[in-house]
C-alpha cells in the first residue's frame, strides 16, 4: 500500500486576489501570497526543455512525460479546456508547496470561512511560511475554534495562470502524478463558487476515475497492467473511505443538531463518537483497503476541522461512481452532464444518485 497521499488545495484565491485587489482580505496576506506565486511562476521551465536536458534524471523525465500525456488525455478524452496548464515545470527548493490552515466550530460541523473575489467563500487559507500558518492557527484556537494545519503539494489557479507541475507533486508515484494533474485540471472544467465540498469531491472523482481510465486504456497500458490495477484499487479505496467518513459525519450531525444537548454535552459526546469511529476504522475499514492506508487521517487527532478537511474531498464518492456506472462508464458524458446541471440546482450534490444508485 502507498503510505503517502498527495494533498492539494484549490488555491485559486491567490490568483483571484492578485487579479482583483487587496480589498477582500488582509493586504499583507495578499502581498505575501502574491510574492510566493510570482516566485513559482518565474521559476517555470517548459517541460519539453526539461525532458531534452541530459541532466534531467530518468525518474523526473518519466513523470513529466506522464504529466504531458495526462494533459492530452484530459483535453482529448474528457473534453477539458486545459489551456496552457501543466506545460511547464517548477522545481521548488523545499519539500512542501504551502501550508493550509482551516478551522471549524467545536459544537457543529460548520467551518470558518474567508470570502475572496471570484471563488466565493473558502474554508481555508494558504500560507507560504510556517510561522505565518502557525500564527494564524494560534489566533483561531484563541477564538475557540478547532483547527487543522496541513501541507499541500499542489494547487490550481483555475486557469488564471499557466499552472506549472511542481516538484512536490513528482515525489509521488506515476498513478498519483496523473491523478493530481486530472484533479487540478477538473477545477478548470467545473468550479462552483462557494461550493468547496462539491468542487473538491468532484475533482477527487475525476482524478481517481480518470486515472483508472487513463492507465487502463492508454497505449502501452491495459486492464492487466500494474498501474491500471493500482489506479482502480485506489479508486475503490477512496470510495470505502468516503462511506466511513460520511457515516461519521451523519452521526455527529445528529448530536450537534440535538436541541436537548448543551455545548459541553455535545463536546463530550462527540469525543465518544471519535473514539468509536477510530476503533471501527482500525477493526473493519482499514483491513479492506487494497492500495491506500489513509495513515494521514489515522495519525491526525480528530476534531471538526480535521474531519471537515476529509469530508471536502471524500463526500459521496460512491454516488459519483454510481452515476458513472449509470452512464455506461462514459466519464466524458458524466462531466458534461454535471457541468450543464449545476445552474439548475441549489446544491450540486442533488445531481447525483443517492446511496450509490
Secondary structure, 3 states (H helix, E strand, C coil): CECCCCCEECCHHHHHHHHHCHHHCCHHHHHHHHHHHHHHHHCCEEHHHHHHCCCCCHHHHHHHHHHHHHHHHHHHCCCCCCCCCCCEEECCCCCCCEEEEEEECCCCCCECCEEECCCEEECCEEECCHHHHHHHHHHHHHCCCEEEEEEECEECCCCCCCCCEECCHHHCCHHHHHHHHHHHHHHHHCCCCCCHHHHHHHHHHHHHHHHHHHHHHCCCCCCCCHHHHHHHHHHHHHHHHHHHHHHHHHHHHHHHCCCCCCHHHHHHHHHHHHHHHHHHHHHHHHHHCCCECCHHHHCCCCCHHHHHHHHHHHCCHHHHHHHHHHCCCCHHHHHHHHHHHHHHCCCHHHHCCHHHC
